[in-house]
Amino acid sequence: MRIGIAGFHHETNTFSPVKTTYEDFHKTRAEELLKHPAWEQLRRAGHSLHPTLQARARPSGPVTKACYERITSEIASALADCLPLDALFLILHGAMEVERIGNGEGALVQDIHTVIGEDVFVCGTLDLHGNLSEEFVRSCEFLTALRTAPHRDETETQRRGIRLMKRCLEEGIQPITEFVQLPLLLAGEHAVTEVEPARSLYRQLSRLDSAPGILTCSIMIGCPWTDSPDTGVSVMVSGTDEEEVHQTCRNLAGDVWDRRADFTIDTPFLAPEKAIEYALSSPQRPVFLSDSGDNVTAGGAGDNAFLLQRFIELNVSDVLVAGIVDTTAVEKCMQASEEREIVLKLGAGLDPELSEACRVQAVVKRVLEDEGRVLVVVDDIHVLLQADRRAVRSVGELRRFGVEPSDFRIIVVKLGLLLPGLRDYAPAHVLALTPGCTDLRLKGLPFERIRRPIYPLDPDLHWSPE
């Protein structure tokens, strides 16, 4: 059978002022898409693969309408050249919001169907932090999502999605899908799948998948910083037995709702000053301190120097701030030689409303020009400066600057929950409830479009999946 492949992957933070443009997307085209080993099962079975374009950008503000239209047009044009198709496999996030359009995934599938036709089997994979609309879910034969946060199962999820598509196509299965939106708003930090209650809820999914009449089950935590009517937790079940699919989906939604008050952050979470006190008093080192209000993996600008300013005022040493996004400061450091002292104004270049700047005298210690990163020292505080909004994902990244993480008392990261390359290393972790567009204090966010009532903003809400 002839199978098309495409992807448009973005997690949108509508509170972020940093708009997402065409240039922000990394594009993988044509045969480059097939380098992932998961596609081999289709090749071995003799299916004809037609890769088009996969576009992926870091979490940030709304995708501009011009960007959405350009990427969608490229995907549609490439798919038109592949016609006829029996199936289309989509690699998506699920929380893309587009200026003047709204739900990006829903619009994308609608636009694609006008090109490939309504009878093509459309399926794909999602991030579990996606906000799904009923319209989007109904426009696909099935969707299956990640089951780990922090994410460890991208390859496993893609293999599962491809395996299910292969089975449906070869056996002539037309899946039945049930979808339930819960009136529940959760930040990912409250639903780490390595701790309860998310651990038990997610661990049962593979067992449910193997039940008669069921193909795949997903729990979507959602992204609370995408202010849209679809924002929040949802549950999705696809299978071949209508009654079994219906009951499994309702039961799963009920299980999640019953545990709603149990979702909490699995590490100490404190006001910034208290978080600093906690880290300084810890016998372990280093303590990773999350600047959660400026979390770049959830769309934060990454340019808030709020915590750096506090450490300077406290005259604290043995601290590494990793990092602060400031293109101008990086360029100035690169023009200077290593060990030279320069004056820098750090931060608040991308988000001047919610971020705080800090004027410092710094010594340039290390320049990694090919990465757009520099390491400077400010009053015995090491600061990693970045030209772009990437996240520090592992201790290996820090060691490339000639520093050893264990030499520091505190390492500040622009994250909420730690990514696997840090979580597996960190001796201790504390989360600072800092201000910013990824503020974990959800009740204080300026929501305008989310469904109401919704828990916990409306704590006395009574709801049933029926």
HELIX and SHEET records of a PDB file:
HELIX    1   1 TYR A   22  ASP A   24  5                                   3    
HELIX    2   2 ALA A   30  LYS A   35  5                                   6    
HELIX    3   3 PRO A   37  TRP A   39  5                                   3    
HELIX    4   4 GLU A   40  ARG A   44  1                                   5    
HELIX    5   5 LYS A   65  ALA A   80  1                                  16    
HELIX    6   6 GLY A  104  ILE A  116  1                                  13    
HELIX    7   7 GLU A  134  ARG A  138  1                                   5    
HELIX    8   8 GLU A  154  GLU A  171  1                                  18    
HELIX    9   9 GLY A  188  HIS A  190  5                                   3    
HELIX   10  10 ALA A  198  ASP A  209  1                                  12    
HELIX   11  11 GLU A  242  ASP A  258  1                                  17    
HELIX   12  12 ARG A  260  ASP A  262  5                                   3    
HELIX   13  13 PRO A  272  SER A  281  1                                  10    
HELIX   14  14 SER A  292  ASP A  294  5                                   3    
HELIX   15  15 VAL A  296  ALA A  298  5                                   3    
HELIX   16  16 PHE A  306  LEU A  314  1                                   9    
HELIX   17  17 THR A  327  GLN A  335  1                                   9    
HELIX   18  18 GLU A  369  GLU A  371  5                                   3    
HELIX   19  19 VAL A  395  ARG A  399  1                                   5    
HELIX   20  20 PRO A  405  ASP A  407  5                                   3    
HELIX   21  21 PRO A  420  ARG A  423  1                                   4    
HELIX   22  22 LEU A  442  GLY A  444  5                                   3    
SHEET    1   A 6 HIS A  26  ARG A  29  0                                        
SHEET    2   A 6 SER A  48  ARG A  56 -1                                        
SHEET    3   A 6 ARG A   2  HIS A   9  1                                        
SHEET    4   A 6 ALA A  87  LEU A  92  1                                        
SHEET    5   A 6 PHE A 121  LEU A 126  1                                        
SHEET    6   A 6 PHE A 142  ALA A 145  1                                        
SHEET    1   B 2 GLU A  97  VAL A  98  0                                        
SHEET    2   B 2 GLY A 102  ASN A 103 -1                                        
SHEET    1   C 3 ILE A 176  GLN A 181  0                                        
SHEET    2   C 3 SER A 234  GLY A 239 -1                                        
SHEET    3   C 3 ILE A 214  MET A 220 -1                                        
SHEET    1   D 9 PHE A 269  LEU A 270  0                                        
SHEET    2   D 9 ALA A 428  ALA A 432  1                                        
SHEET    3   D 9 VAL A 287  ASP A 291  1                                        
SHEET    4   D 9 ILE A 410  VAL A 413  1                                        
SHEET    5   D 9 VAL A 319  VAL A 325  1                                        
SHEET    6   D 9 ILE A 381  GLN A 386  1                                        
SHEET    7   D 9 ARG A 373  VAL A 378 -1                                        
SHEET    8   D 9 CYS A 358  LEU A 368 -1                                        
SHEET    9   D 9 GLU A 341  LEU A 346 -1                                        
END                                                                             
